[in-house]
């Protein structure tokens, strides 16, 4: 998700981590993201908070009252609390509602004031604000209108333009893929369609930096490519037998899991027959394709 963050929003996360370390805590909660919002100082989030009377000193005091000081040992990687993760997710939701393809400081603050059970919002409620928390949204919308483009810098504008370009390339590739699929034998097309979806999902995962998902989808892609490659070298009769063999094997596995052993034994015999038949067909194809002296 952080690739969608503006430079100022990323700075807020870094400041939040520093605030957590300052109090000796091994977590980053919504209260520390609030301190990061204030500490950043120049974004719409910081300006909004300043306009309603929030300052860093009083907020730090209130945070320490609520969460206290930690044990002092802080790991190199500080995880987010579930509420903090939820705030980051909601910030993207807020950005989309405002028609933005980036997450700025304003979206992080908008997400926070939606989180009724969060420590960060409790800290805000305990501070003496110059207005109701509900009116913070109105102030943010007004500031966005005055700024026009929120917290987006030239660097961010280029980055998000590149993301749009990548998406366009994916759409073009998807269209080309569909043309290729339509030219394949009809019995291979469903597998090729599945491959197309896996490839598109993998590209999206790469852009979003979901590394675990990328690795899983890459394995699926390779497996499907191998299956399609194998079937493309088969004759129509071989493909028909191979598909029937796969179906029988699936049914056999289901029967074994259901402890229907008589059915499984019968399916195993059918599996052997089809395997022998497929082997014979492959041998005939190999003999037919052997170069003549």
C-alpha atoms as an extended CHARMM CRD file, in Angstrom:
* protein
*
       293  EXT
         1         1  UNK       CA              0.0000000000        0.0000000000        0.0000000000  PROA      1               0.0000000000
         2         2  UNK       CA              2.8550000000        2.4210000000        0.7150000000  PROA      2               0.0000000000
         3         3  UNK       CA              3.5640000000        2.9260000000       -2.9910000000  PROA      3               0.0000000000
         4         4  UNK       CA              0.3470000000        4.9930000000       -3.0570000000  PROA      4               0.0000000000
         5         5  UNK       CA              1.5590000000        7.2800000000       -0.2520000000  PROA      5               0.0000000000
         6         6  UNK       CA              2.7400000000       10.7950000000       -1.0360000000  PROA      6               0.0000000000
         7         7  UNK       CA              6.1660000000       11.7900000000        0.2780000000  PROA      7               0.0000000000
         8         8  UNK       CA              4.5280000000       13.6820000000        3.1450000000  PROA      8               0.0000000000
         9         9  UNK       CA              2.3550000000       10.6880000000        4.0720000000  PROA      9               0.0000000000
        10        10  UNK       CA              5.4290000000        8.4390000000        4.1320000000  PROA      10              0.0000000000
        11        11  UNK       CA              7.1360000000       10.9900000000        6.3810000000  PROA      11              0.0000000000
        12        12  UNK       CA              4.1760000000       10.7150000000        8.7730000000  PROA      12              0.0000000000
        13        13  UNK       CA              4.6750000000        6.9510000000        9.0510000000  PROA      13              0.0000000000
        14        14  UNK       CA              8.3810000000        7.4380000000        9.7450000000  PROA      14              0.0000000000
        15        15  UNK       CA              7.6050000000       10.0670000000       12.3940000000  PROA      15              0.0000000000
        16        16  UNK       CA              5.0070000000        7.7400000000       13.9430000000  PROA      16              0.0000000000
        17        17  UNK       CA              7.6850000000        5.0630000000       14.3030000000  PROA      17              0.0000000000
        18        18  UNK       CA             10.0040000000        7.5800000000       15.9500000000  PROA      18              0.0000000000
        19        19  UNK       CA              7.2500000000        8.6290000000       18.3740000000  PROA      19              0.0000000000
        20        20  UNK       CA              6.6990000000        4.9730000000       19.2980000000  PROA      20              0.0000000000
        21        21  UNK       CA             10.4390000000        4.5300000000       19.9120000000  PROA      21              0.0000000000
        22        22  UNK       CA             10.5250000000        7.7210000000       21.9850000000  PROA      22              0.0000000000
        23        23  UNK       CA              8.0450000000        6.1890000000       24.4340000000  PROA      23              0.0000000000
        24        24  UNK       CA              9.7380000000        2.7680000000       24.2810000000  PROA      24              0.0000000000
        25        25  UNK       CA              6.8830000000        0.9380000000       22.5550000000  PROA      25              0.0000000000
        26        26  UNK       CA              7.1890000000       -1.9740000000       20.1420000000  PROA      26              0.0000000000
        27        27  UNK       CA              4.1090000000       -1.0230000000       18.1480000000  PROA      27              0.0000000000
        28        28  UNK       CA              2.7800000000        1.8190000000       16.0090000000  PROA      28              0.0000000000
        29        29  UNK       CA             -0.7850000000        2.6610000000       16.9380000000  PROA      29              0.0000000000
        30        30  UNK       CA             -3.2190000000        5.2920000000       15.6960000000  PROA      30              0.0000000000
        31        31  UNK       CA             -2.0440000000        7.6160000000       18.4840000000  PROA      31              0.0000000000
        32        32  UNK       CA              1.4790000000        7.6150000000       17.0530000000  PROA      32              0.0000000000
        33        33  UNK       CA              0.1840000000        8.2050000000       13.5380000000  PROA      33              0.0000000000
        34        34  UNK       CA             -1.6690000000       11.2070000000       14.9800000000  PROA      34              0.0000000000
        35        35  UNK       CA              1.6350000000       12.4920000000       16.4080000000  PROA      35              0.0000000000
        36        36  UNK       CA              3.2100000000       11.9060000000       13.0050000000  PROA      36              0.0000000000
        37        37  UNK       CA              0.4360000000       13.9270000000       11.3500000000  PROA      37              0.0000000000
        38        38  UNK       CA              1.1340000000       16.8610000000       13.6580000000  PROA      38              0.0000000000
        39        39  UNK       CA              4.9120000000       16.5380000000       13.4640000000  PROA      39              0.0000000000
        40        40  UNK       CA              4.9850000000       16.5330000000        9.6470000000  PROA      40              0.0000000000
        41        41  UNK       CA              3.8900000000       20.1760000000        9.8730000000  PROA      41              0.0000000000
        42        42  UNK       CA              3.2350000000       21.1920000000        6.2570000000  PROA      42              0.0000000000
        43        43  UNK       CA              0.5670000000       18.8540000000        4.8780000000  PROA      43              0.0000000000
        44        44  UNK       CA             -3.1890000000       19.3700000000        4.8420000000  PROA      44              0.0000000000
        45        45  UNK       CA             -3.4990000000       16.9680000000        7.8030000000  PROA      45              0.0000000000
        46        46  UNK       CA             -1.1110000000       19.0230000000        9.9420000000  PROA      46              0.0000000000
        47        47  UNK       CA             -2.6710000000       22.3460000000        8.8950000000  PROA      47              0.0000000000
        48        48  UNK       CA             -6.1470000000       21.0660000000        9.7200000000  PROA      48              0.0000000000
        49        49  UNK       CA             -5.1010000000       19.9270000000       13.1700000000  PROA      49              0.0000000000
        50        50  UNK       CA             -3.3100000000       23.2160000000       13.8200000000  PROA      50              0.0000000000
        51        51  UNK       CA             -6.4120000000       25.1490000000       12.7820000000  PROA      51              0.0000000000
        52        52  UNK       CA             -8.4760000000       23.4310000000       15.4920000000  PROA      52              0.0000000000
        53        53  UNK       CA             -5.9060000000       24.0650000000       18.2300000000  PROA      53              0.0000000000
        54        54  UNK       CA             -3.9120000000       20.8160000000       18.2470000000  PROA      54              0.0000000000
        55        55  UNK       CA             -0.2040000000       21.0550000000       19.0130000000  PROA      55              0.0000000000
        56        56  UNK       CA              2.5420000000       18.4510000000       19.3700000000  PROA      56              0.0000000000
        57        57  UNK       CA              3.4240000000       19.1050000000       23.0130000000  PROA      57              0.0000000000
        58        58  UNK       CA             -0.0930000000       18.6960000000       24.4240000000  PROA      58              0.0000000000
        59        59  UNK       CA             -0.8060000000       15.6970000000       22.1840000000  PROA      59              0.0000000000
        60        60  UNK       CA              2.3790000000       13.9250000000       23.2720000000  PROA      60              0.0000000000
        61        61  UNK       CA              1.3730000000       14.4750000000       26.9100000000  PROA      61              0.0000000000
        62        62  UNK       CA             -2.0940000000       13.0380000000       26.2760000000  PROA      62              0.0000000000
        63        63  UNK       CA             -0.6960000000       10.0360000000       24.3970000000  PROA      63              0.0000000000
        64        64  UNK       CA              1.6580000000        9.2400000000       27.2640000000  PROA      64              0.0000000000
        65        65  UNK       CA             -1.2150000000        9.5000000000       29.7540000000  PROA      65              0.0000000000
        66        66  UNK       CA             -3.1840000000        6.8880000000       27.8190000000  PROA      66              0.0000000000
        67        67  UNK       CA             -0.5450000000        4.3770000000       26.6540000000  PROA      67              0.0000000000
        68        68  UNK       CA              2.2170000000        5.1290000000       29.1540000000  PROA      68              0.0000000000
        69        69  UNK       CA              5.8430000000        4.3160000000       28.5520000000  PROA      69              0.0000000000
        70        70  UNK       CA              6.9880000000        0.9840000000       27.1650000000  PROA      70              0.0000000000
        71        71  UNK       CA              9.7410000000       -1.2950000000       28.4170000000  PROA      71              0.0000000000
        72        72  UNK       CA             12.3470000000        0.5540000000       26.4160000000  PROA      72              0.0000000000
        73        73  UNK       CA             13.5140000000       -2.3010000000       24.1710000000  PROA      73              0.0000000000
        74        74  UNK       CA             12.3760000000       -1.5020000000       20.6450000000  PROA      74              0.0000000000
        75        75  UNK       CA             12.8300000000       -3.8860000000       17.7220000000  PROA      75              0.0000000000
        76        76  UNK       CA             14.2160000000       -2.6920000000       14.4080000000  PROA      76              0.0000000000
        77        77  UNK       CA             10.9050000000       -3.4340000000       12.6910000000  PROA      77              0.0000000000
        78        78  UNK       CA              7.9670000000       -1.9230000000       14.5850000000  PROA      78              0.0000000000
        79        79  UNK       CA              4.6450000000       -3.5320000000       13.6170000000  PROA      79              0.0000000000
        80        80  UNK       CA              1.3630000000       -1.6740000000       13.2390000000  PROA      80              0.0000000000
        81        81  UNK       CA             -1.4990000000       -2.3950000000       15.6160000000  PROA      81              0.0000000000
        82        82  UNK       CA             -4.7150000000       -3.7690000000       14.0550000000  PROA      82              0.0000000000
        83        83  UNK       CA             -6.3060000000       -0.3250000000       14.4200000000  PROA      83              0.0000000000
        84        84  UNK       CA             -3.3510000000        1.3610000000       12.7430000000  PROA      84              0.0000000000
        85        85  UNK       CA             -3.5770000000       -1.1140000000        9.8470000000  PROA      85              0.0000000000
        86        86  UNK       CA             -7.2740000000       -0.3340000000        9.6400000000  PROA      86              0.0000000000
        87        87  UNK       CA             -6.4780000000        3.3890000000        9.5180000000  PROA      87              0.0000000000
        88        88  UNK       CA             -4.1620000000        2.8360000000        6.5510000000  PROA      88              0.0000000000
        89        89  UNK       CA             -6.8660000000        0.8240000000        4.7750000000  PROA      89              0.0000000000
        90        90  UNK       CA             -9.4950000000        3.4740000000        5.4520000000  PROA      90              0.0000000000
        91        91  UNK       CA             -7.1550000000        6.1910000000        4.2010000000  PROA      91              0.0000000000
        92        92  UNK       CA             -7.1890000000        4.5360000000        0.7690000000  PROA      92              0.0000000000
        93        93  UNK       CA            -10.9810000000        4.3550000000        0.9710000000  PROA      93              0.0000000000
        94        94  UNK       CA            -11.0950000000        8.0780000000        1.7810000000  PROA      94              0.0000000000
        95        95  UNK       CA             -8.7430000000        8.8510000000       -1.0960000000  PROA      95              0.0000000000
        96        96  UNK       CA            -10.9310000000        6.9670000000       -3.5830000000  PROA      96              0.0000000000
        97        97  UNK       CA            -14.0620000000        8.7290000000       -2.3230000000  PROA      97              0.0000000000
        98        98  UNK       CA            -12.3650000000       12.0400000000       -3.0820000000  PROA      98              0.0000000000
        99        99  UNK       CA            -11.3090000000       10.8630000000       -6.5410000000  PROA      99              0.0000000000
       100       100  UNK       CA             -7.6030000000       10.5680000000       -5.6640000000  PROA      100             0.0000000000
       101       101  UNK       CA             -5.2330000000        7.7880000000       -6.7380000000  PROA      101             0.0000000000
       102       102  UNK       CA             -2.7900000000        8.5540000000       -3.9190000000  PROA      102             0.0000000000
       103       103  UNK       CA             -2.8860000000        8.6310000000       -0.1120000000  PROA      103             0.0000000000
       104       104  UNK       CA             -2.0600000000       12.0390000000        1.3200000000  PROA      104             0.0000000000
       105       105  UNK       CA             -1.8680000000       13.4220000000        4.8460000000  PROA      105             0.0000000000
       106       106  UNK       CA             -5.4910000000       14.5480000000        4.6150000000  PROA      106             0.0000000000
       107       107  UNK       CA             -6.6700000000       10.9970000000        3.9200000000  PROA      107             0.0000000000
       108       108  UNK       CA             -4.8200000000        9.6390000000        6.9530000000  PROA      108             0.0000000000
       109       109  UNK       CA             -6.5910000000       12.2140000000        9.1460000000  PROA      109             0.0000000000
       110       110  UNK       CA             -9.9820000000       11.5450000000        7.5470000000  PROA      110             0.0000000000
       111       111  UNK       CA             -9.5110000000        7.8400000000        8.2550000000  PROA      111             0.0000000000
       112       112  UNK       CA             -8.6170000000        8.5350000000       11.8910000000  PROA      112             0.0000000000
       113       113  UNK       CA            -11.7740000000       10.5160000000       12.6630000000  PROA      113             0.0000000000
       114       114  UNK       CA            -13.8430000000        7.5800000000       11.3640000000  PROA      114             0.0000000000
       115       115  UNK       CA            -12.3200000000        5.1720000000       13.8840000000  PROA      115             0.0000000000
       116       116  UNK       CA            -14.5080000000        5.4820000000       16.9490000000  PROA      116             0.0000000000
       117       117  UNK       CA            -12.7010000000        2.8410000000       19.0310000000  PROA      117             0.0000000000
       118       118  UNK       CA             -9.1530000000        3.9970000000       18.2620000000  PROA      118             0.0000000000
       119       119  UNK       CA             -6.6820000000        5.4420000000       20.7470000000  PROA      119             0.0000000000
       120       120  UNK       CA             -5.7990000000        8.1910000000       18.2770000000  PROA      120             0.0000000000
       121       121  UNK       CA             -9.3660000000        9.4750000000       18.1780000000  PROA      121             0.0000000000
       122       122  UNK       CA             -9.6210000000        9.2120000000       21.9680000000  PROA      122             0.0000000000
       123       123  UNK       CA             -6.5330000000       11.4310000000       22.2350000000  PROA      123             0.0000000000
       124       124  UNK       CA             -8.1690000000       14.0080000000       19.9490000000  PROA      124             0.0000000000
       125       125  UNK       CA            -11.3720000000       13.9040000000       21.9860000000  PROA      125             0.0000000000
       126       126  UNK       CA             -9.4230000000       14.5140000000       25.1960000000  PROA      126             0.0000000000
       127       127  UNK       CA             -7.6910000000       17.5830000000       23.7830000000  PROA      127             0.0000000000
       128       128  UNK       CA             -9.3880000000       20.9800000000       23.9650000000  PROA      128             0.0000000000
       129       129  UNK       CA            -10.2220000000       21.5760000000       20.2970000000  PROA      129             0.0000000000
       130       130  UNK       CA            -11.5680000000       24.8030000000       18.8770000000  PROA      130             0.0000000000
       131       131  UNK       CA            -14.3200000000       22.9100000000       17.0580000000  PROA      131             0.0000000000
       132       132  UNK       CA            -16.1690000000       19.5790000000       16.9850000000  PROA      132             0.0000000000
       133       133  UNK       CA            -14.2400000000       16.6260000000       15.5760000000  PROA      133             0.0000000000
       134       134  UNK       CA            -17.0640000000       16.1240000000       13.0650000000  PROA      134             0.0000000000
       135       135  UNK       CA            -16.2000000000       19.4980000000       11.5050000000  PROA      135             0.0000000000
       136       136  UNK       CA            -12.6300000000       18.4050000000       10.7620000000  PROA      136             0.0000000000
       137       137  UNK       CA            -13.8520000000       16.8120000000        7.5440000000  PROA      137             0.0000000000
       138       138  UNK       CA            -15.3230000000       20.1330000000        6.4000000000  PROA      138             0.0000000000
       139       139  UNK       CA            -12.0200000000       21.9130000000        7.0780000000  PROA      139             0.0000000000
       140       140  UNK       CA            -10.0770000000       19.2760000000        5.1170000000  PROA      140             0.0000000000
       141       141  UNK       CA            -12.4090000000       19.5150000000        2.1170000000  PROA      141             0.0000000000
       142       142  UNK       CA            -12.0410000000       23.3050000000        2.1370000000  PROA      142             0.0000000000
       143       143  UNK       CA             -8.2430000000       23.0860000000        2.2770000000  PROA      143             0.0000000000
       144       144  UNK       CA             -8.1900000000       20.5370000000       -0.5490000000  PROA      144             0.0000000000
       145       145  UNK       CA            -10.2540000000       22.9580000000       -2.6380000000  PROA      145             0.0000000000
       146       146  UNK       CA             -7.8170000000       25.7600000000       -1.9190000000  PROA      146             0.0000000000
       147       147  UNK       CA             -4.7740000000       23.6390000000       -2.7380000000  PROA      147             0.0000000000
       148       148  UNK       CA             -6.4020000000       21.9360000000       -5.7290000000  PROA      148             0.0000000000
       149       149  UNK       CA             -4.1250000000       18.8880000000       -5.7110000000  PROA      149             0.0000000000
       150       150  UNK       CA             -3.7850000000       18.1090000000       -2.0280000000  PROA      150             0.0000000000
       151       151  UNK       CA             -0.2840000000       17.0470000000       -0.9630000000  PROA      151             0.0000000000
       152       152  UNK       CA              0.8520000000       15.7680000000       -4.3660000000  PROA      152             0.0000000000
       153       153  UNK       CA              4.3580000000       16.8190000000       -5.3680000000  PROA      153             0.0000000000
       154       154  UNK       CA              5.8300000000       16.6740000000       -8.8660000000  PROA      154             0.0000000000
       155       155  UNK       CA              7.5550000000       13.4180000000       -7.8860000000  PROA      155             0.0000000000
       156       156  UNK       CA              4.2050000000       11.9260000000       -6.8460000000  PROA      156             0.0000000000
       157       157  UNK       CA              2.4680000000       13.1420000000       -9.9880000000  PROA      157             0.0000000000
       158       158  UNK       CA              5.0870000000       11.4070000000      -12.1460000000  PROA      158             0.0000000000
       159       159  UNK       CA              4.8700000000        8.2410000000      -10.0460000000  PROA      159             0.0000000000
       160       160  UNK       CA              1.0790000000        8.0020000000      -10.3190000000  PROA      160             0.0000000000
       161       161  UNK       CA              1.2080000000        8.7760000000      -14.0380000000  PROA      161             0.0000000000
       162       162  UNK       CA              3.5490000000        5.8030000000      -14.3480000000  PROA      162             0.0000000000
       163       163  UNK       CA              1.0580000000        3.6190000000      -12.4880000000  PROA      163             0.0000000000
       164       164  UNK       CA             -1.6530000000        4.6740000000      -14.9310000000  PROA      164             0.0000000000
       165       165  UNK       CA              0.7120000000        3.8670000000      -17.8020000000  PROA      165             0.0000000000
       166       166  UNK       CA              1.3690000000        0.4080000000      -16.3650000000  PROA      166             0.0000000000
       167       167  UNK       CA             -2.3730000000       -0.1670000000      -16.0630000000  PROA      167             0.0000000000
       168       168  UNK       CA             -2.8620000000        0.8610000000      -19.6880000000  PROA      168             0.0000000000
       169       169  UNK       CA             -0.1350000000       -1.5770000000      -20.7390000000  PROA      169             0.0000000000
       170       170  UNK       CA             -1.8570000000       -4.3310000000      -18.7660000000  PROA      170             0.0000000000
       171       171  UNK       CA             -5.1540000000       -3.5880000000      -20.5330000000  PROA      171             0.0000000000
       172       172  UNK       CA             -3.4550000000       -3.6970000000      -23.9490000000  PROA      172             0.0000000000
       173       173  UNK       CA             -1.7480000000       -6.9810000000      -23.0730000000  PROA      173             0.0000000000
       174       174  UNK       CA             -5.0640000000       -8.3740000000      -21.8690000000  PROA      174             0.0000000000
       175       175  UNK       CA             -6.6820000000       -7.5300000000      -25.2230000000  PROA      175             0.0000000000
       176       176  UNK       CA             -3.8020000000       -9.1640000000      -27.1180000000  PROA      176             0.0000000000
       177       177  UNK       CA             -4.0730000000      -12.1950000000      -24.8660000000  PROA      177             0.0000000000
       178       178  UNK       CA             -7.7580000000      -12.5590000000      -25.7270000000  PROA      178             0.0000000000
       179       179  UNK       CA             -6.8980000000      -12.5310000000      -29.4280000000  PROA      179             0.0000000000
       180       180  UNK       CA             -4.3310000000      -15.2750000000      -28.9030000000  PROA      180             0.0000000000
       181       181  UNK       CA             -6.7480000000      -17.3430000000      -26.8350000000  PROA      181             0.0000000000
       182       182  UNK       CA             -9.4080000000      -17.2400000000      -29.5560000000  PROA      182             0.0000000000
       183       183  UNK       CA             -6.8970000000      -18.8030000000      -31.9790000000  PROA      183             0.0000000000
       184       184  UNK       CA             -6.2140000000      -21.7830000000      -29.6820000000  PROA      184             0.0000000000
       185       185  UNK       CA             -8.0330000000      -25.1270000000      -29.8990000000  PROA      185             0.0000000000
       186       186  UNK       CA            -11.3640000000      -24.8690000000      -28.0910000000  PROA      186             0.0000000000
       187       187  UNK       CA            -10.4550000000      -27.5390000000      -25.5180000000  PROA      187             0.0000000000
       188       188  UNK       CA             -7.3610000000      -25.5150000000      -24.4580000000  PROA      188             0.0000000000
       189       189  UNK       CA             -9.0750000000      -22.1070000000      -24.2800000000  PROA      189             0.0000000000
       190       190  UNK       CA            -10.4760000000      -22.5160000000      -20.7110000000  PROA      190             0.0000000000
       191       191  UNK       CA             -6.9610000000      -23.2340000000      -19.3920000000  PROA      191             0.0000000000
       192       192  UNK       CA             -5.5680000000      -20.2670000000      -21.3470000000  PROA      192             0.0000000000
       193       193  UNK       CA             -8.2850000000      -18.0020000000      -19.9230000000  PROA      193             0.0000000000
       194       194  UNK       CA             -7.2860000000      -19.1340000000      -16.4450000000  PROA      194             0.0000000000
       195       195  UNK       CA             -3.6640000000      -18.3230000000      -17.2950000000  PROA      195             0.0000000000
       196       196  UNK       CA             -4.6610000000      -14.8300000000      -18.4230000000  PROA      196             0.0000000000
       197       197  UNK       CA             -6.3570000000      -14.1400000000      -15.0790000000  PROA      197             0.0000000000
       198       198  UNK       CA             -3.3360000000      -15.4400000000      -13.1560000000  PROA      198             0.0000000000
       199       199  UNK       CA             -0.9750000000      -13.2330000000      -15.2040000000  PROA      199             0.0000000000
       200       200  UNK       CA             -3.1530000000      -10.1390000000      -14.6340000000  PROA      200             0.0000000000
       201       201  UNK       CA             -3.3970000000      -10.8800000000      -10.9090000000  PROA      201             0.0000000000
       202       202  UNK       CA              0.3830000000      -11.3340000000      -10.7600000000  PROA      202             0.0000000000
       203       203  UNK       CA              0.9970000000       -7.9720000000      -12.4640000000  PROA      203             0.0000000000
       204       204  UNK       CA             -1.3540000000       -6.2570000000      -10.0170000000  PROA      204             0.0000000000
       205       205  UNK       CA              0.3910000000       -7.9590000000       -7.0860000000  PROA      205             0.0000000000
       206       206  UNK       CA              3.7830000000       -6.7950000000       -8.4060000000  PROA      206             0.0000000000
       207       207  UNK       CA              2.5570000000       -3.1900000000       -8.5920000000  PROA      207             0.0000000000
       208       208  UNK       CA              1.1400000000       -3.4350000000       -5.0710000000  PROA      208             0.0000000000
       209       209  UNK       CA              4.3180000000       -5.1660000000       -3.8060000000  PROA      209             0.0000000000
       210       210  UNK       CA              2.3990000000       -8.1130000000       -2.3490000000  PROA      210             0.0000000000
       211       211  UNK       CA              5.4930000000      -10.3340000000       -2.5150000000  PROA      211             0.0000000000
       212       212  UNK       CA              3.9750000000      -13.5150000000       -1.0480000000  PROA      212             0.0000000000
       213       213  UNK       CA              1.0860000000      -13.3310000000       -3.4910000000  PROA      213             0.0000000000
       214       214  UNK       CA              3.4650000000      -12.6490000000       -6.3980000000  PROA      214             0.0000000000
       215       215  UNK       CA              5.4140000000      -15.8310000000       -5.6330000000  PROA      215             0.0000000000
       216       216  UNK       CA              2.2480000000      -17.9310000000       -5.3740000000  PROA      216             0.0000000000
       217       217  UNK       CA              0.8370000000      -16.5580000000       -8.6330000000  PROA      217             0.0000000000
       218       218  UNK       CA              4.1750000000      -17.0880000000      -10.3900000000  PROA      218             0.0000000000
       219       219  UNK       CA              4.0470000000      -20.7780000000       -9.4320000000  PROA      219             0.0000000000
       220       220  UNK       CA              0.4850000000      -21.0240000000      -10.7480000000  PROA      220             0.0000000000
       221       221  UNK       CA              1.5650000000      -19.3170000000      -13.9720000000  PROA      221             0.0000000000
       222       222  UNK       CA              4.4410000000      -21.7420000000      -14.5440000000  PROA      222             0.0000000000
       223       223  UNK       CA              2.2120000000      -24.7390000000      -13.8080000000  PROA      223             0.0000000000
       224       224  UNK       CA             -0.4310000000      -23.5620000000      -16.2800000000  PROA      224             0.0000000000
       225       225  UNK       CA              2.1680000000      -22.7730000000      -18.9400000000  PROA      225             0.0000000000
       226       226  UNK       CA              3.5910000000      -26.2840000000      -18.6040000000  PROA      226             0.0000000000
       227       227  UNK       CA              0.1310000000      -27.8240000000      -18.9060000000  PROA      227             0.0000000000
       228       228  UNK       CA             -0.7580000000      -25.7250000000      -21.9450000000  PROA      228             0.0000000000
       229       229  UNK       CA              2.6110000000      -26.4500000000      -23.5750000000  PROA      229             0.0000000000
       230       230  UNK       CA              2.1110000000      -30.1780000000      -23.0430000000  PROA      230             0.0000000000
       231       231  UNK       CA             -1.4090000000      -30.1360000000      -24.4440000000  PROA      231             0.0000000000
       232       232  UNK       CA             -0.4270000000      -28.0420000000      -27.4520000000  PROA      232             0.0000000000
       233       233  UNK       CA              2.0070000000      -30.7870000000      -28.5200000000  PROA      233             0.0000000000
       234       234  UNK       CA             -0.6930000000      -33.4290000000      -28.2370000000  PROA      234             0.0000000000
       235       235  UNK       CA             -3.0400000000      -34.5390000000      -30.9540000000  PROA      235             0.0000000000
       236       236  UNK       CA             -6.7610000000      -33.8620000000      -30.4530000000  PROA      236             0.0000000000
       237       237  UNK       CA             -7.2370000000      -37.5110000000      -29.4840000000  PROA      237             0.0000000000
       238       238  UNK       CA             -4.3930000000      -37.3210000000      -26.9510000000  PROA      238             0.0000000000
       239       239  UNK       CA             -5.8440000000      -34.1420000000      -25.4220000000  PROA      239             0.0000000000
       240       240  UNK       CA             -9.2340000000      -35.7930000000      -25.0980000000  PROA      240             0.0000000000
       241       241  UNK       CA             -7.7720000000      -38.8140000000      -23.3060000000  PROA      241             0.0000000000
       242       242  UNK       CA             -5.5340000000      -36.6070000000      -21.1250000000  PROA      242             0.0000000000
       243       243  UNK       CA             -8.5190000000      -34.5050000000      -20.0240000000  PROA      243             0.0000000000
       244       244  UNK       CA            -10.5180000000      -37.6300000000      -19.2220000000  PROA      244             0.0000000000
       245       245  UNK       CA             -7.5270000000      -38.9550000000      -17.2560000000  PROA      245             0.0000000000
       246       246  UNK       CA             -7.3420000000      -35.7410000000      -15.1960000000  PROA      246             0.0000000000
       247       247  UNK       CA            -11.0580000000      -35.9690000000      -14.4740000000  PROA      247             0.0000000000
       248       248  UNK       CA            -10.7540000000      -39.5910000000      -13.3170000000  PROA      248             0.0000000000
       249       249  UNK       CA             -7.8240000000      -38.7000000000      -11.0630000000  PROA      249             0.0000000000
       250       250  UNK       CA             -9.8030000000      -35.8830000000       -9.4350000000  PROA      250             0.0000000000
       251       251  UNK       CA            -12.7390000000      -38.2140000000       -8.8320000000  PROA      251             0.0000000000
       252       252  UNK       CA            -10.4090000000      -40.8570000000       -7.3950000000  PROA      252             0.0000000000
       253       253  UNK       CA             -8.8930000000      -38.3600000000       -4.9330000000  PROA      253             0.0000000000
       254       254  UNK       CA            -12.3730000000      -37.2450000000       -3.8800000000  PROA      254             0.0000000000
       255       255  UNK       CA            -13.4160000000      -40.8630000000       -3.3400000000  PROA      255             0.0000000000
       256       256  UNK       CA            -10.3390000000      -41.5330000000       -1.1910000000  PROA      256             0.0000000000
       257       257  UNK       CA            -11.0400000000      -38.4480000000        0.9440000000  PROA      257             0.0000000000
       258       258  UNK       CA            -14.6650000000      -39.5980000000        1.3520000000  PROA      258             0.0000000000
       259       259  UNK       CA            -13.3610000000      -43.1040000000        2.2900000000  PROA      259             0.0000000000
       260       260  UNK       CA            -15.3010000000      -44.6270000000       -0.6250000000  PROA      260             0.0000000000
       261       261  UNK       CA            -12.6050000000      -47.1940000000       -1.2420000000  PROA      261             0.0000000000
       262       262  UNK       CA            -14.5410000000      -49.4890000000       -3.6060000000  PROA      262             0.0000000000
       263       263  UNK       CA            -15.2520000000      -46.5140000000       -5.8720000000  PROA      263             0.0000000000
       264       264  UNK       CA            -11.6400000000      -45.3970000000       -5.5950000000  PROA      264             0.0000000000
       265       265  UNK       CA            -10.4210000000      -48.8780000000       -6.6330000000  PROA      265             0.0000000000
       266       266  UNK       CA            -12.7190000000      -48.8530000000       -9.6750000000  PROA      266             0.0000000000
       267       267  UNK       CA            -11.4950000000      -45.4000000000      -10.6560000000  PROA      267             0.0000000000
       268       268  UNK       CA             -7.9060000000      -46.5200000000      -10.2100000000  PROA      268             0.0000000000
       269       269  UNK       CA             -8.4660000000      -49.2860000000      -12.7720000000  PROA      269             0.0000000000
       270       270  UNK       CA             -9.9620000000      -46.7370000000      -15.1600000000  PROA      270             0.0000000000
       271       271  UNK       CA             -6.9780000000      -44.4600000000      -14.5030000000  PROA      271             0.0000000000
       272       272  UNK       CA             -4.5750000000      -47.2640000000      -15.4460000000  PROA      272             0.0000000000
       273       273  UNK       CA             -6.4950000000      -47.9710000000      -18.6700000000  PROA      273             0.0000000000
       274       274  UNK       CA             -6.4350000000      -44.3170000000      -19.6970000000  PROA      274             0.0000000000
       275       275  UNK       CA             -2.7520000000      -43.9580000000      -18.7820000000  PROA      275             0.0000000000
       276       276  UNK       CA             -1.9190000000      -46.9480000000      -20.9920000000  PROA      276             0.0000000000
       277       277  UNK       CA             -4.0350000000      -45.5630000000      -23.8030000000  PROA      277             0.0000000000
       278       278  UNK       CA             -2.3830000000      -42.1340000000      -23.5660000000  PROA      278             0.0000000000
       279       279  UNK       CA              1.0560000000      -43.7740000000      -23.6030000000  PROA      279             0.0000000000
       280       280  UNK       CA              0.1510000000      -45.7130000000      -26.7580000000  PROA      280             0.0000000000
       281       281  UNK       CA             -1.0840000000      -42.5590000000      -28.4750000000  PROA      281             0.0000000000
       282       282  UNK       CA              2.1250000000      -40.7200000000      -27.5530000000  PROA      282             0.0000000000
       283       283  UNK       CA              4.2380000000      -43.5760000000      -28.9030000000  PROA      283             0.0000000000
       284       284  UNK       CA              2.2970000000      -43.5450000000      -32.1810000000  PROA      284             0.0000000000
       285       285  UNK       CA              2.7570000000      -39.7740000000      -32.4810000000  PROA      285             0.0000000000
       286       286  UNK       CA              6.4810000000      -40.1190000000      -31.7710000000  PROA      286             0.0000000000
       287       287  UNK       CA              6.8370000000      -42.8470000000      -34.4110000000  PROA      287             0.0000000000
       288       288  UNK       CA              4.8960000000      -40.7750000000      -36.9100000000  PROA      288             0.0000000000
       289       289  UNK       CA              7.0820000000      -37.7220000000      -36.3280000000  PROA      289             0.0000000000
       290       290  UNK       CA             10.4000000000      -39.5890000000      -36.4970000000  PROA      290             0.0000000000
       291       291  UNK       CA             12.5030000000      -38.4080000000      -39.4340000000  PROA      291             0.0000000000
       292       292  UNK       CA             12.6800000000      -40.9030000000      -42.2870000000  PROA      292             0.0000000000
       293       293  UNK       CA             16.1240000000      -41.9690000000      -43.4770000000  PROA      293             0.0000000000
